[in-house]
Amino acid sequence: MNSSPHKERWHPSVTVAAVIEQDGKFLLVEEHTPEGLRLNNPAGHLDEGESLMQACAREALEETAHPFKPTALVGIYMSRFQRPATGQDITYLRFAFCGTLGLAIVGQKLDDGIVRTLWLAPDEIRASQERHRSPLVLRCMDDYLRGQRLPIESLHTDASVWF
């Protein structure tokens, strides 16, 4: 590790993802990316002034038009991605939640870049790995299916985040 005083501090991109299952199928989004049309969990970046759970609820709503309430943490994941077109090197720190999904809000526009939502069975998700935006799509689903859950109470957001 380089501890040079002039080196800029490395910062991973903090993201959240919703692992949403109903009747044996998982809700994914199909979205435009620089690498083409990809499948992903409803997911996105943590914004300033919000908790991880608030970010997950917001991203799920923006990308699926469904209200989502995180009830458990499925896992915390780290992955590295190098963008083929530019060589940009990005490390993601993902907090994946499961929870309850509300009814779609009629007229709610999907976030820019989201083409549609899809309900896919685990075998369909496994068969489409070449279209996944991240290897974490499959890992999060598998952890969920194994029953991996961490109590939501294990996350704490200090009040200083909102001030």
C-alpha positions as CSV (number, residue, x, y, z in Angstrom):
1,M,0.0,0.0,0.0
2,N,1.3,3.4,-1.0
3,S,1.2,5.8,1.9
4,S,2.5,8.8,0.0
5,P,1.1,12.1,1.5
6,H,0.4,13.3,-2.1
7,K,-1.6,10.4,-3.2
8,E,-5.4,11.0,-3.4
9,R,-7.4,8.8,-1.0
10,W,-9.1,5.8,-2.7
11,H,-12.9,5.8,-2.4
12,P,-15.1,2.9,-3.4
13,S,-18.5,3.7,-4.9
14,V,-21.1,2.9,-2.2
15,T,-24.2,1.3,-3.8
16,V,-27.4,-0.3,-2.5
17,A,-29.5,-3.1,-4.1
18,A,-32.9,-4.5,-3.6
19,V,-33.2,-8.3,-3.8
20,I,-37.0,-8.7,-4.4
21,E,-38.6,-12.1,-4.6
22,Q,-42.2,-13.0,-5.0
23,D,-43.7,-16.4,-5.9
24,G,-40.2,-17.8,-6.7
25,K,-39.3,-15.0,-9.1
26,F,-37.0,-12.0,-8.7
27,L,-37.6,-8.5,-9.9
28,L,-34.8,-7.2,-12.1
29,V,-34.4,-4.2,-14.3
30,E,-33.1,-4.1,-17.8
31,E,-31.0,-1.0,-18.3
32,H,-28.8,0.9,-20.7
33,T,-25.1,0.9,-19.7
34,P,-22.0,1.9,-21.6
35,E,-21.5,-1.9,-22.1
36,G,-25.0,-2.3,-23.7
37,L,-28.3,-3.5,-22.4
38,R,-27.8,-5.2,-19.0
39,L,-29.8,-6.9,-16.2
40,N,-29.4,-5.7,-12.6
41,N,-31.1,-5.7,-9.3
42,P,-32.9,-2.4,-8.7
43,A,-29.8,-0.6,-7.4
44,G,-27.9,2.6,-7.3
45,H,-25.6,4.9,-5.5
46,L,-25.9,6.1,-1.9
47,D,-26.7,9.9,-2.0
48,E,-25.5,12.5,0.4
49,G,-28.0,12.9,3.3
50,E,-29.6,9.5,3.3
51,S,-29.2,6.2,5.1
52,L,-28.5,3.0,3.3
53,M,-32.1,1.9,3.8
54,Q,-33.5,5.2,2.5
55,A,-31.2,4.9,-0.6
56,C,-32.4,1.4,-1.3
57,A,-36.1,2.3,-1.0
58,R,-35.5,5.4,-3.2
59,E,-33.6,3.4,-5.9
60,A,-36.1,0.6,-6.0
61,L,-39.0,3.1,-6.4
62,E,-37.1,5.1,-9.1
63,E,-36.2,2.0,-11.1
64,T,-39.3,-0.2,-10.7
65,A,-42.2,2.2,-9.8
66,H,-42.8,0.0,-6.7
67,P,-42.5,1.3,-3.1
68,F,-40.0,-1.0,-1.3
69,K,-39.3,-1.3,2.4
70,P,-36.0,-2.9,3.4
71,T,-36.5,-5.4,6.2
72,A,-33.2,-7.3,6.3
73,L,-29.6,-7.0,5.0
74,V,-28.8,-9.9,2.7
75,G,-25.1,-9.0,2.6
76,I,-22.3,-6.6,2.0
77,Y,-20.3,-7.1,-1.1
78,M,-17.3,-5.6,-2.8
79,S,-16.4,-6.0,-6.5
80,R,-14.1,-4.3,-8.9
81,F,-15.0,-3.4,-12.5
82,Q,-12.9,-2.1,-15.3
83,R,-14.9,-0.3,-18.0
84,P,-13.9,-1.9,-21.4
85,A,-14.4,1.3,-23.4
86,T,-12.4,3.7,-21.2
87,G,-10.3,1.5,-18.9
88,Q,-11.9,3.3,-15.9
89,D,-11.3,1.2,-12.8
90,I,-14.2,1.2,-10.2
91,T,-14.6,-0.6,-7.0
92,Y,-18.2,-1.0,-5.7
93,L,-19.2,-1.6,-2.1
94,R,-22.8,-2.9,-2.3
95,F,-25.3,-3.2,0.5
96,A,-28.1,-5.6,-0.6
97,F,-31.4,-5.6,1.1
98,C,-34.5,-7.8,0.9
99,G,-37.9,-6.5,2.1
100,T,-41.5,-5.9,1.2
101,L,-42.7,-4.6,-2.2
102,G,-45.7,-2.4,-2.6
103,L,-48.0,-2.1,-5.5
104,A,-46.7,-0.3,-8.6
105,I,-47.6,3.4,-8.6
106,V,-49.6,4.1,-11.7
107,G,-48.0,6.8,-13.9
108,Q,-44.6,6.6,-12.1
109,K,-41.9,7.1,-14.6
110,L,-38.9,4.8,-14.5
111,D,-35.4,6.3,-14.0
112,D,-33.4,7.3,-17.0
113,G,-31.8,4.4,-18.6
114,I,-34.2,1.8,-17.3
115,V,-35.9,0.1,-20.2
116,R,-38.2,-2.2,-18.3
117,T,-38.7,-4.4,-15.2
118,L,-38.7,-8.2,-15.4
119,W,-39.7,-11.1,-13.1
120,L,-37.3,-13.9,-13.6
121,A,-36.9,-17.4,-12.0
122,P,-33.5,-18.3,-10.5
123,D,-32.7,-20.6,-13.5
124,E,-33.5,-17.8,-15.9
125,I,-31.2,-15.4,-14.0
126,R,-28.4,-18.1,-13.9
127,A,-28.8,-18.6,-17.7
128,S,-28.5,-14.9,-18.4
129,Q,-25.2,-14.2,-16.6
130,E,-23.5,-12.7,-19.7
131,R,-26.1,-10.0,-19.6
132,H,-25.7,-9.2,-15.9
133,R,-24.4,-5.7,-15.1
134,S,-22.4,-7.2,-12.2
135,P,-21.5,-10.6,-10.9
136,L,-23.2,-9.5,-7.7
137,V,-26.7,-10.0,-9.2
138,L,-26.3,-13.7,-9.1
139,R,-24.4,-13.7,-5.8
140,C,-27.0,-11.6,-4.0
141,M,-29.8,-13.9,-5.3
142,D,-28.0,-17.1,-4.2
143,D,-27.3,-15.6,-0.7
144,Y,-31.0,-14.7,-0.4
145,L,-32.1,-18.2,-1.5
146,R,-29.7,-19.7,1.1
147,G,-31.6,-17.7,3.7
148,Q,-28.8,-15.3,4.5
149,R,-30.2,-12.4,6.5
150,L,-28.6,-9.9,8.8
151,P,-30.8,-7.9,11.2
152,I,-31.6,-4.4,9.9
153,E,-30.9,-3.2,13.4
154,S,-27.2,-3.9,12.8
155,L,-27.1,-0.8,10.6
156,H,-26.9,2.6,12.3
157,T,-27.0,6.0,10.6
158,D,-25.8,8.8,12.9
159,A,-28.0,11.9,13.0
160,S,-25.0,13.9,11.6
161,V,-25.8,12.5,8.2
162,W,-28.9,14.6,7.9
163,F,-27.3,17.9,9.2
